[in-house]
Amino acid sequence: MKRVLFIILIALFVVSCAKNPFSTRDSEPPTAKAGTFITPTAPQIVLENLRLCYSELVIGNFVQSLDSDFVFTYDFLPGAQPDSGWGFKQELNLTEKMFNDFNATKSERALRIVFVAQTQQPDIILDSTATLVRSYTVLVVDSLGLMSSSYKGVARFEMIESISNFWAIRGWSDLHLNLDTPSWAELKNAYR
């Protein structure tokens, strides 16, 4: 009788388990979206990743676009402190603040970036360094896609290729188009 009861209990246990009771559990899905990141095997891909991470507001992809020795410089900031730029840590902090701010109001506004290659300044791509000059427009758009503000200028990106053959931005210089048009540096400086 004990043996029959034991066999019945074992059979019930095995039947009641929909899955293998000794298998490991499945991992949880990620809580944050990863965004779009293209492996930067060419300098131009880094700029596409930069555009995408601003559009998708993904700080992890932004970090992957920068070299650890990154430096941002600008020509001037109206009414700002007398410095002319900042490094990797400050760039990461201010961009994270910006992305968090836009994520908090994502249903109300978004960032869009348009890069245009400069025909008079073609890309210079050497063995492990590159220089890309682009005019840009950074748009802040509302939920209907209407522009609420814009920043325009010319950016000079100094790229470096790592040992793993991936490109990243080492230097980023921002120049105004004119005195009356705010540049990308002014948008960034608002989050410093």
Disulfide bonds with the S-S distance in Angstrom:
none
